[in-house]
Amino acid sequence: MKNKNKFQENDKVTLKTTGETVTISKFSYVPNMKRYSYTIKENPQTFYFEEELGQLTT
C-alpha cells in the first residue's frame, strides 16, 4: 500500500516559518484531522503538519 504522506523518516526538509533544514524522525496519521503529523530529530518535543514543512531545494 502506498503512503499518501509527502515525507518519510530521515528525509531532510525545511521549516517554512524559519527556513531551517531539519530531519524527519517519525510521522503519523491523525485520523480526526485527516492529515499527517511529523516529529523532527532536532526538536523531538514539537510536531509539525505537512503544510508547515517544505521540500529541501538544492
N, CA, C and O atoms as a GROMACS GRO file, in nm:
protein
  232
    1MET      N    1   0.084  -0.119   0.000
    1MET     CA    2   0.000   0.000   0.000
    1MET      C    3   0.088   0.125   0.000
    1MET      O    4   0.182   0.136   0.078
    2LYS      N    5   0.056   0.216  -0.087
    2LYS     CA    6   0.135   0.339  -0.100
    2LYS      C    7   0.094   0.440   0.006
    2LYS      O    8  -0.025   0.464   0.029
    3ASN      N    9   0.194   0.501   0.069
    3ASN     CA   10   0.166   0.607   0.166
    3ASN      C   11   0.125   0.733   0.093
    3ASN      O   12   0.173   0.760  -0.017
    4LYS      N   13   0.036   0.811   0.153
    4LYS     CA   14  -0.010   0.935   0.093
    4LYS      C   15   0.059   1.057   0.154
    4LYS      O   16   0.027   1.171   0.119
    5ASN      N   17   0.153   1.032   0.243
    5ASN     CA   18   0.223   1.145   0.304
    5ASN      C   19   0.338   1.191   0.214
    5ASN      O   20   0.389   1.113   0.133
    6LYS      N   21   0.378   1.316   0.228
    6LYS     CA   22   0.482   1.374   0.144
    6LYS      C   23   0.622   1.332   0.185
    6LYS      O   24   0.710   1.319   0.100
    7PHE      N   25   0.645   1.311   0.314
    7PHE     CA   26   0.780   1.290   0.365
    7PHE      C   27   0.792   1.157   0.437
    7PHE      O   28   0.695   1.106   0.493
    8GLN      N   29   0.912   1.100   0.436
    8GLN     CA   30   0.942   0.975   0.503
    8GLN      C   31   1.046   1.000   0.612
    8GLN      O   32   1.105   1.108   0.619
    9GLU      N   33   1.068   0.899   0.697
    9GLU     CA   34   1.170   0.910   0.802
    9GLU      C   35   1.306   0.937   0.738
    9GLU      O   36   1.338   0.883   0.632
   10ASN      N   37   1.384   1.018   0.803
   10ASN     CA   38   1.520   1.059   0.762
   10ASN      C   39   1.523   1.152   0.642
   10ASN      O   40   1.631   1.183   0.592
   11ASP      N   41   1.408   1.196   0.592
   11ASP     CA   42   1.406   1.297   0.486
   11ASP      C   43   1.448   1.431   0.544
   11ASP      O   44   1.410   1.466   0.656
   12LYS      N   45   1.528   1.506   0.467
   12LYS     CA   46   1.564   1.642   0.506
   12LYS      C   47   1.463   1.737   0.443
   12LYS      O   48   1.438   1.733   0.322
   13VAL      N   49   1.406   1.823   0.526
   13VAL     CA   50   1.304   1.919   0.482
   13VAL      C   51   1.334   2.055   0.543
   13VAL      O   52   1.422   2.068   0.629
   14THR      N   53   1.262   2.157   0.498
   14THR     CA   54   1.278   2.289   0.557
   14THR      C   55   1.151   2.328   0.631
   14THR      O   56   1.040   2.296   0.588
   15LEU      N   57   1.168   2.398   0.742
   15LEU     CA   58   1.054   2.457   0.813
   15LEU      C   59   1.019   2.586   0.741
   15LEU      O   60   1.104   2.674   0.725
   16LYS      N   61   0.895   2.598   0.697
   16LYS     CA   62   0.855   2.716   0.620
   16LYS      C   63   0.866   2.845   0.700
   16LYS      O   64   0.895   2.950   0.644
   17THR      N   65   0.843   2.838   0.830
   17THR     CA   66   0.845   2.961   0.911
   17THR      C   67   0.986   3.017   0.931
   17THR      O   68   1.004   3.138   0.933
   18THR      N   69   1.085   2.929   0.946
   18THR     CA   70   1.220   2.976   0.975
   18THR      C   71   1.320   2.953   0.862
   18THR      O   72   1.425   3.016   0.859
   19GLY      N   73   1.288   2.862   0.770
   19GLY     CA   74   1.382   2.827   0.663
   19GLY      C   75   1.487   2.729   0.709
   19GLY      O   76   1.578   2.695   0.633
   20GLU      N   77   1.478   2.682   0.833
   20GLU     CA   78   1.574   2.590   0.891
   20GLU      C   79   1.562   2.451   0.826
   20GLU      O   80   1.451   2.405   0.800
   21THR      N   81   1.676   2.386   0.801
   21THR     CA   82   1.676   2.250   0.749
   21THR      C   83   1.671   2.153   0.866
   21THR      O   84   1.751   2.162   0.959
   22VAL      N   85   1.576   2.059   0.861
   22VAL     CA   86   1.557   1.962   0.969
   22VAL      C   87   1.540   1.823   0.909
   22VAL      O   88   1.521   1.808   0.789
   23THR      N   89   1.545   1.721   0.996
   23THR     CA   90   1.532   1.581   0.954
   23THR      C   91   1.410   1.520   1.020
   23THR      O   92   1.391   1.533   1.141
   24ILE      N   93   1.328   1.452   0.941
   24ILE     CA   94   1.208   1.385   0.994
   24ILE      C   95   1.251   1.263   1.074
   24ILE      O   96   1.326   1.179   1.024
   25SER      N   97   1.203   1.252   1.198
   25SER     CA   98   1.236   1.132   1.277
   25SER      C   99   1.122   1.032   1.275
   25SER      O  100   1.147   0.911   1.276
   26LYS      N  101   0.998   1.079   1.272
   26LYS     CA  102   0.884   0.988   1.257
   26LYS      C  103   0.762   1.066   1.212
   26LYS      O  104   0.758   1.189   1.222
   27PHE      N  105   0.663   0.993   1.162
   27PHE     CA  106   0.540   1.056   1.120
   27PHE      C  107   0.423   0.968   1.159
   27PHE      O  108   0.439   0.848   1.180
   28SER      N  109   0.306   1.029   1.168
   28SER     CA  110   0.186   0.951   1.198
   28SER      C  111   0.065   1.021   1.138
   28SER      O  112   0.064   1.143   1.118
   29TYR      N  113  -0.036   0.941   1.109
   29TYR     CA  114  -0.160   0.994   1.053
   29TYR      C  115  -0.255   1.028   1.166
   29TYR      O  116  -0.274   0.949   1.258
   30VAL      N  117  -0.315   1.146   1.160
   30VAL     CA  118  -0.411   1.189   1.261
   30VAL      C  119  -0.550   1.177   1.198
   30VAL      O  120  -0.591   1.265   1.122
   31PRO      N  121  -0.622   1.068   1.229
   31PRO     CA  122  -0.748   1.040   1.159
   31PRO      C  123  -0.855   1.149   1.173
   31PRO      O  124  -0.923   1.181   1.075
   32ASN      N  125  -0.870   1.205   1.291
   32ASN     CA  126  -0.977   1.305   1.308
   32ASN      C  127  -0.947   1.436   1.237
   32ASN      O  128  -1.038   1.513   1.209
   33MET      N  129  -0.820   1.462   1.207
   33MET     CA  130  -0.783   1.583   1.131
   33MET      C  131  -0.756   1.550   0.984
   33MET      O  132  -0.743   1.640   0.901
   34LYS      N  133  -0.748   1.423   0.953
   34LYS     CA  134  -0.724   1.374   0.816
   34LYS      C  135  -0.597   1.431   0.755
   34LYS      O  136  -0.596   1.474   0.640
   35ARG      N  137  -0.489   1.430   0.835
   35ARG     CA  138  -0.358   1.473   0.784
   35ARG      C  139  -0.247   1.411   0.866
   35ARG      O  140  -0.270   1.354   0.973
   36TYR      N  141  -0.126   1.424   0.816
   36TYR     CA  142  -0.009   1.365   0.880
   36TYR      C  143   0.061   1.466   0.969
   36TYR      O  144   0.068   1.585   0.938
   37SER      N  145   0.113   1.416   1.081
   37SER     CA  146   0.199   1.499   1.166
   37SER      C  147   0.339   1.439   1.165
   37SER      O  148   0.356   1.318   1.149
   38TYR      N  149   0.438   1.525   1.181
   38TYR     CA  150   0.578   1.485   1.174
   38TYR      C  151   0.653   1.533   1.297
   38TYR      O  152   0.628   1.643   1.347
   39THR      N  153   0.744   1.450   1.346
   39THR     CA  154   0.835   1.487   1.453
   39THR      C  155   0.973   1.498   1.391
   39THR      O  156   1.010   1.416   1.307
   40ILE      N  157   1.049   1.598   1.432
   40ILE     CA  158   1.183   1.616   1.376
   40ILE      C  159   1.290   1.581   1.480
   40ILE      O  160   1.268   1.593   1.600
   41LYS      N  161   1.405   1.538   1.430
   41LYS     CA  162   1.515   1.496   1.518
   41LYS      C  163   1.571   1.614   1.598
   41LYS      O  164   1.613   1.596   1.713
   42GLU      N  165   1.573   1.730   1.540
   42GLU     CA  166   1.633   1.846   1.605
   42GLU      C  167   1.551   1.898   1.723
   42GLU      O  168   1.605   1.961   1.813
   43ASN      N  169   1.421   1.871   1.723
   43ASN     CA  170   1.334   1.917   1.831
   43ASN      C  171   1.222   1.814   1.851
   43ASN      O  172   1.109   1.837   1.806
   44PRO      N  173   1.250   1.702   1.916
   44PRO     CA  174   1.153   1.592   1.924
   44PRO      C  175   1.028   1.620   2.007
   44PRO      O  176   0.933   1.543   2.002
   45GLN      N  177   1.026   1.728   2.083
   45GLN     CA  178   0.908   1.760   2.164
   45GLN      C  179   0.798   1.826   2.082
   45GLN      O  180   0.683   1.833   2.125
   46THR      N  181   0.832   1.875   1.964
   46THR     CA  182   0.738   1.950   1.881
   46THR      C  183   0.701   1.870   1.757
   46THR      O  184   0.786   1.805   1.697
   47PHE      N  185   0.574   1.876   1.718
   47PHE     CA  186   0.534   1.812   1.593
   47PHE      C  187   0.488   1.918   1.495
   47PHE      O  188   0.448   2.028   1.533
   48TYR      N  189   0.494   1.884   1.368
   48TYR     CA  190   0.456   1.974   1.260
   48TYR      C  191   0.364   1.901   1.164
   48TYR      O  192   0.371   1.779   1.151
   49PHE      N  193   0.278   1.976   1.096
   49PHE     CA  194   0.194   1.920   0.991
   49PHE      C  195   0.261   1.943   0.856
   49PHE      O  196   0.351   2.026   0.844
   50GLU      N  197   0.217   1.868   0.754
   50GLU     CA  198   0.277   1.877   0.621
   50GLU      C  199   0.280   2.020   0.568
   50GLU      O  200   0.374   2.059   0.500
   51GLU      N  201   0.177   2.097   0.599
   51GLU     CA  202   0.168   2.234   0.548
   51GLU      C  203   0.280   2.324   0.602
   51GLU      O  204   0.311   2.427   0.543
   52GLU      N  205   0.340   2.284   0.715
   52GLU     CA  206   0.445   2.364   0.777
   52GLU      C  207   0.584   2.327   0.730
   52GLU      O  208   0.682   2.393   0.765
   53LEU      N  209   0.594   2.222   0.649
   53LEU     CA  210   0.722   2.172   0.601
   53LEU      C  211   0.730   2.186   0.449
   53LEU      O  212   0.628   2.180   0.380
   54GLY      N  213   0.851   2.204   0.398
   54GLY     CA  214   0.869   2.215   0.254
   54GLY      C  215   0.981   2.125   0.207
   54GLY      O  216   1.069   2.086   0.285
   55GLN      N  217   0.978   2.092   0.078
   55GLN     CA  218   1.083   2.011   0.019
   55GLN      C  219   1.215   2.088   0.026
   55GLN      O  220   1.218   2.210   0.011
   56LEU      N  221   1.321   2.016   0.050
   56LEU     CA  222   1.454   2.077   0.053
   56LEU      C  223   1.496   2.104  -0.091
   56LEU      O  224   1.502   2.013  -0.173
   57THR      N  225   1.524   2.230  -0.122
   57THR     CA  226   1.567   2.264  -0.257
   57THR      C  227   1.719   2.272  -0.260
   57THR      O  228   1.783   2.318  -0.166
   58THR      N  229   1.775   2.227  -0.370
   58THR     CA  230   1.922   2.227  -0.382
   58THR      C  231   1.969   2.329  -0.481
   58THR      O  232   2.089   2.343  -0.503
   0.00000   0.00000   0.00000
